[in-house]
Amino acid sequence: MSLAEASTCVELRAATPLLPVVGSDLPVPLVTGESQRFVHLDYAASAPALASVVEAVERHLPWYSSVHRGAGFTSAISSEALAAARHTIRGFVGGRTDDVVVFTRNTTDALNLLASVIPDDTTVLTLDIEHHANLLPWRRATVHHLPTPRRIDEIAGVFATALAGVRTTHTLISVTGATNVTGEVLPIADIVAVARRFGARVAVDAAQLAPHRSIDISALGVDYVVFSGHKLYAPFGTGVLVGRADWLDQAEPYLAGGGAVGTVSVDSAEWLPSPARHEGGTPNVLGAVAIAAACRALSEAGADAVEAHDHALSSHLEARLHELDGVEPVSVFGEGSDRIGIVTLRLPRPAAEVAAALSAEHGIGTRDGAFCAHPLMRRLFGRPADGSVPNALRVSFGVGSTLADLDHFVESLAAVLRDGPRWTYAIERNRLVPSPDPRPRPSL
Ligand SMILES: Cc1ncc(COP(=O)(O)O)c(C=O)c1O
């Protein structure tokens, strides 16, 4: 089905989840004593697990065992599952046959791994709208955090100007696929085209992009891609770095230990090639099984359907937000840029108060804060006079979300903005929480 065809029928389809997720009918207690079906609108932080991911993990559990050197049959099955997961993930991102798939804990870990393997003589170029995970790991290299232009079609030119001034042997552009604050999608193909002219490599932080859009790194010419299982409906503690083997194979191991070596003496080690080189210790097999199952489920649903579901929800939310005075989605590039299912709002009331009331009084999980993107948040909201970081409200959704979820959000937001909180709240460990909080906790 083409994207256009998918979009026309999706308004109907977004009435139900595109794929079933665990917890979609979970009742949560409210401070008022009632309960309400939990409306999860914080997918960008951590998405709920796909039902098919949980089934895959449960199917594997009886066969779970040590990998690589165990002599038992279950060890053979677990080793094969780990290898099969790498294959599935490589296919999901359109990896080249010789691309390496390294399992990490999450995107942050994957970017730190990449930062640890770049040759010494490398200049790294990033944008100043990146998540901290793509700002902080690059300290060892010569790094330039480039000012992001207001027009999205000027981004490639900003990189071209910076690349023209690079004097080191190697250059790596490390850029987000979609920002975690505004959901705007970056023009990766244009950035790669410029990088190629200057012989630079490109890494894409797809933590937010991968759950919403297809990525084909070989078609795009992207060298590395990283993402997290827990944002891809597979919250079992695994992330990945997929990409070119050479830098990975030449570098010191990221996680030295058993599994990363061939032979060892007390003062020397013969390191294996990647991925094993960087995966010392016992790997998270269930995490790998989970993330591969999520890749399979999203591929089977079809990238067009995932994107169309996303667009239907985004346009519905945008239209409904127009009903509310003083509520405005923020944007880096303005009208017309492609966005995934993430919206950060300018509000007429403090975001912390609104987020707390939405949760405690309406059963809605949003997020307030600066979203680990302080430079971008200061750019969008300005610098508070006390030197702190601005606080805003973010809603984010995905394949388990429905139009009804967004309607409940908009109507609840309207009530909170109109009447204010109906409960009392206090600051505890820097967060506004109900005080008192009578909500019974589940005994887990
Ligand atoms: C764009 C982006 N990159 C990186 C990260 C870090 O991901 P993780 O916390 O899974 O390491 C996030 C998390 O929100 C993100 O949104």
The ligand as an SDF file (V2000), in Angstrom:
LIG
                    3D

 16 16  0  0  0  0  0  0  0  0999 V2000
   17.1700   11.3110   20.3320 C   0  0  0  0  0  0  0  0  0  0  0  0
   17.6280   10.5060   21.5030 C   0  0  0  0  0  0  0  0  0  0  0  0
   18.8660   10.0310   21.5220 N   0  0  0  0  0  0  0  0  0  0  0  0
   19.3310    9.3040   22.5260 C   0  0  0  0  0  0  0  0  0  0  0  0
   18.5400    9.0210   23.6090 C   0  0  0  0  0  0  0  0  0  0  0  0
   19.0830    8.1880   24.7280 C   0  0  0  0  0  0  0  0  0  0  0  0
   18.4190    6.9590   24.7340 O   0  0  0  0  0  0  0  0  0  0  0  0
   18.6370    5.9480   25.9340 P   0  0  0  0  0  0  0  0  0  0  0  0
   18.1450    6.6290   27.1610 O   0  0  0  0  0  0  0  0  0  0  0  0
   17.8410    4.7710   25.5490 O   0  0  0  0  0  0  0  0  0  0  0  0
   20.0890    5.6800   25.9820 O   0  0  0  0  0  0  0  0  0  0  0  0
   17.2390    9.4940   23.6550 C   0  0  0  0  0  0  0  0  0  0  0  0
   16.3850    9.2440   24.8300 C   0  0  0  0  0  0  0  0  0  0  0  0
   15.3920    9.8630   25.0640 O   0  0  0  0  0  0  0  0  0  0  0  0
   16.7730   10.2600   22.5620 C   0  0  0  0  0  0  0  0  0  0  0  0
   15.5320   10.7290   22.5600 O   0  0  0  0  0  0  0  0  0  0  0  0
  1  2  1  0
  2  3  1  0
  2 15  2  0
  3  4  2  0
  4  5  1  0
  5  6  1  0
  5 12  2  0
  6  7  1  0
  7  8  1  0
  8  9  2  0
  8 10  1  0
  8 11  1  0
 12 13  1  0
 12 15  1  0
 13 14  2  0
 15 16  1  0
M  END
$$$$
